[in-house]
């Protein structure tokens, strides 16, 4: 069955929406992952501070991913 002219537009809108959703979850995802890894290391090594290190690294990783995503999207829109 051939696609209607509206279907590619809907797919493009969905892809664009998913890109922006990624931005919304970049920092919280990094923070949660860093905190969980730090907490696991704390439990495994018997320490009480590595969750803070993991939390800090998660924040840094989240911001890095956010900035990288925004730059990539900016390049894509400039190229059009």
C-alpha positions as CSV (number, residue, x, y, z in Angstrom):
1,X,0.0,0.0,0.0
2,X,1.6,3.4,-1.0
3,X,2.2,6.0,1.6
4,X,0.1,9.1,1.7
5,X,1.8,12.5,1.5
6,X,0.9,13.0,5.2
7,X,2.7,9.8,6.5
8,X,6.3,11.0,5.9
9,X,5.5,14.3,7.7
10,X,4.1,12.3,10.7
11,X,7.3,10.2,10.8
12,X,9.5,13.3,10.7
13,X,7.5,14.9,13.5
14,X,7.9,11.8,15.6
15,X,11.6,11.7,15.0
16,X,11.9,15.4,15.9
17,X,9.9,14.8,19.1
18,X,12.1,12.0,20.1
19,X,15.2,14.2,19.7
20,X,13.7,16.7,22.1
21,X,12.6,14.0,24.5
22,X,16.3,12.8,24.6
23,X,17.3,16.3,25.8
24,X,14.7,16.2,28.6
25,X,16.1,12.9,29.9
26,X,19.9,13.5,29.4
27,X,20.7,15.0,32.7
28,X,18.3,13.0,35.0
29,X,19.4,9.8,33.3
30,X,23.1,10.6,33.9
31,X,22.5,11.6,37.5
32,X,20.5,8.4,38.3
33,X,23.0,6.2,36.5
34,X,25.9,7.8,38.3
35,X,24.2,7.6,41.7
36,X,23.3,4.0,41.2
37,X,26.9,3.0,40.2
38,X,28.3,5.0,43.1
39,X,25.9,3.3,45.5
40,X,26.8,-0.1,44.2
41,X,30.5,0.6,44.6
42,X,29.8,1.9,48.1
43,X,28.1,-1.4,49.0
44,X,30.7,-3.5,47.3
45,X,33.8,-1.7,48.8
46,X,32.2,-0.8,52.1
47,X,32.6,3.0,51.7
48,X,30.2,5.8,52.3
49,X,31.1,8.5,49.9
50,X,31.4,7.0,46.4
51,X,27.7,7.7,45.7
52,X,28.6,11.4,45.7
53,X,31.4,10.9,43.3
54,X,29.1,8.9,41.0
55,X,26.5,11.6,41.4
56,X,28.9,14.3,40.3
57,X,30.2,12.2,37.4
58,X,26.6,11.6,36.4
59,X,25.8,15.3,36.4
60,X,28.9,15.9,34.2
61,X,28.0,13.1,31.8
62,X,24.4,14.4,31.6
63,X,25.5,17.9,30.7
64,X,28.0,16.6,28.2
65,X,25.4,14.5,26.5
66,X,22.9,17.5,26.6
67,X,25.5,19.9,25.0
68,X,26.5,17.3,22.4
69,X,22.9,16.7,21.4
70,X,22.1,20.4,21.1
71,X,25.1,21.0,19.0
72,X,24.3,18.0,16.7
73,X,20.7,19.2,16.3
74,X,21.9,22.8,15.6
75,X,24.2,21.4,12.8
76,X,21.3,19.5,11.4
77,X,19.0,22.5,11.2
78,X,21.8,24.7,9.8
79,X,22.4,22.2,7.0
80,X,18.8,22.3,5.8
